[in-house]
């Protein structure tokens, strides 16, 4: 039997209703929800205060690239059943806090402060290690993140490659921009 578009719409609505009900009854105002909310807000405030305003377009562009890759990876991982996010700040299908807010901000800070390739590469490696082997297990323990067919080592590689490739891309764009002025 082939599903109809109407059936897809009905199941989507049903999922949305169940997800919202779950979020309201089991998610909002829990300890994990408060941790996500407070860390997201504090990180955003700190970032706004210490952001190098002279390089704002370059830094934010880097952050948008990192965030876009993270969003695409999250969509793919969710769709393929590699992971889920049981606790989120909002009831939206995919969470906004970790890979759309916190990760890009932390990456932008590294980009801002570690300007040479050597320093940036070391910082990216340390960041990938902390994200993969310390923060992800903490998120699992807090029931914010549930990996199914995913290993922390895969995350380490992904976090590191995203940082390096996006820096290389921004450097390429900066070089092109200088050549065409």
N, C-alpha and C positions, 0 to 999 in steps of 0.2 A: 504494500500500500504506500502510495506517495502522499506525503503531507501537503495540505493546501496552504496557501498564504494565510487564509483565515485561521487555520489551526496554529500556525506559527505566531500570529498576532495574539490569539487567545492565551497560548502558553507563555508568551512574553509578558502579558498583563498579569497572568497568574503568578509568574516568577517575581515580578515587581511588587505585587501585593504581599507575597509571602516574605520577600526580602525586607520590605519596610516593616512588616509586623515583627519579624525577628529582630531587626535593628532596634525598634522601639522597646521590645520586651527584654532582650538579652544583651544588648550592646551599649546603648546610650547611657552615660553616667556610670559605667563600670570603671574599675581602676584602670584597665587597659585603655578605655576610651579617654579618660582624663590624661593619662600619660601621653597618648597621641596628640590630644588637643593642646596641652600645655607645651610639650616639646616643639610642636609645629609653630605655635604662636611665638614662643620665646626665640626660636631660631630665626624666624622671619624678622622680628624686631631687632635682634643683634645684627643680622645681615644688613638691614636698612641703615643702621647706625654706622657700621664699619665699612660699608661698600665704598670702594674708591670711585668717587663721583667723576673723576677725570677720565676714567676708563669704563664708564657705565655701559655704553653701547656694546663694547667688546665683551665685557664680563657677562652681561645679560644675554647676549647672543650665544655665548658658550653655554650658559645655563639653559637656554631654550633648546639648543641642540641636544644637550644631555637629557633634559626632560622629555623631549620628543622620542629619543631612542628608548628611554625607560618606559614611556607609555606604550610604544609599539611592542616592546618585549613583554610588558605586563599583559597586554591584550593577547599576544601569541601564547604566553605561558598559561594564562587563564583558559583560553580556548582549547588548548591541547591537554588540559587537565594536569599541568605540572605543579600548580599551586593555587591557593585560595587565600582570601583575607576575611576571616570570620568577624573581626572587630575593625570597624572603620568609623571615622568621624561623622560621615554622612551615610545615608542609605544608598548612595549611588552604586551602580554596578561594579565599578572599579574604584578603589580608594584614591583620594586626592593627596593624602598626607605624606606618604613615604616617597614614592618615585616621582611625584609631580611637584612636591614642595620641598621636603627635607633633603632628598638626594641632590637635586639641582643646586640648592643653596650651599650645601657642603662642598660640592664640586666647584662652584663659583668661588668660594673662599680659597680653596686650594689653587685654583687658577689665578686668583688675584695675588696671592702671597708667594707662590713658588714660580718665579718667572723663567728661570733657566730650565732647559730640558732635563738636566741631571737632577736638580732639586724636585722638579715636578714629577719625574718618573718615580723617584723614591717616595714622595708624598702619595702618589697614586697607588703605589704598591702597599704602603702602610694603610691607606684608606680602604683599599680592596680587602685587605686582611681583616681590618676592624669590622667593616660592613658584613663580610661573609662569615667569619668565624666567631665573632663576638655579638654583633647586633642581630643577625638573623637567628641564632639560637635563642637570644633573649626574646625576640619577637615571637618565636615558636612557644617559648615558655609562657609568655603573656597571652597566648592564644590570638595574637594579631595576625600571624602568618602561619600557613600550613603548607609546607612543601610535600608533594606526593611522589613525583618521579624526578626529583631534582636534588642535587647534592651541593653542599656549600662550596665545594671546589669549582663547580660550574659558575657559581655566582662570583667567586674570586676572579676568575678569568674574565667574565663579562664586565664587572666593575672596573677592572684594570684597563681592558681594551677600550671601553667607552671613554674613559678619561683621556687616554693617549690619542685615540683617533680624533676625538673632538678638538683637542688642543692642536693637533696637526692640521685639521681642517680650518680652524680659526686662523692659524698662522698663514696658511695658504691664501685665505681670503684677505688678510691684512697685506700680504705681499702683493697680491693682485691689485688691491685698492691703491697701494703706493705707486705701482707701475702705471696706473691709468689716471693719475692726477696731474 
